[in-house]
Amino acid sequence: MAFSSFIKRGLPALALAALSFSAAAHVGDAEAHGGFLTGFLHPITGLDHLAAMLAVGVWSAMTTKRLWIAPVSFAALLLAGALLAQAGVAFPAIEPMIAASMLVVGLLLAAQVKLPEATGAVLVGAFALFHGAAHGQELVDGSALAGMVLGTAVLHSVGIAMGLGLKRANHWLPRMAGGVVALMGLNMGWSLLAG
């Protein structure tokens, strides 16, 4: 599809998809979940988590040389957030922070912002604490948490592979994808405010 054709047909469809996204964080499910497979699938089945984790991988691949630093920070602090939530630490504003993570990481990707690697790792790691707290409220055992971390690592790896491929092939598509993720974050935030 040519760029002009994408702008006319594909971009409006992506924008509508992003704007139709509703707050879908896993916080507040009535039941707790256990088991490795459940944990593995948990970040993949929530569109908010899926978009944020893929965007972290794409952004890392597009803007850094040591592209694993931010994703490893995210995975480690995701686990820390889950463990803290399971230990009874109360995280304020989990869903708004997840929405903010999508907005910020989407904007970083859309603008191709190159941060110092440590700064990027701290930024995405801080957001990961809230993603982890959301998961930790539902995943009840060690095998589920191990699955969650592996599922997250797979999403980051897929994002990195996508970013490397796009970096060589096309510069506007990852910017558009970042814009869609940012719109999803804005929409989630708006839904939380309105709800």
ZIGI-V327552 format. One line per field, one symbol per residue. ss: DSSP state (@ for helix, = for strand, . for the rest). phi: phi as a letter, one per 40 degrees, with the letter a starting at -180 (. if undefined). Layout:
ss: ???
phi: ???
//
This chain:
ss: ..@@@@@@@@@@@@@@@@@@............=..@@@@@@@@@@.@@@@@@@@@@@@@@@@@.....@@@@@@@@@@@@@@@@@@.......@@@@@@@@@@@@@@@@@......@@@@@@@@@@@@@@@@@@@@..=..@@@@@@@@@@@@@@@@@@@@@@@@@@@@..@@@@@@@@@@@@@@@@@@@@@@@.
phi: .cdcccdcbccccccccccccbdbcccgdcbcbbhdcdcccdccccdccdccccccccccccbbccccccccdccccccccccccccgccccfccccccccccccccdcccfcbcddcccccccccccdccccccccbcbbcccccccccdccccccccccccccccccabcccccccccccccccccccccccc
//
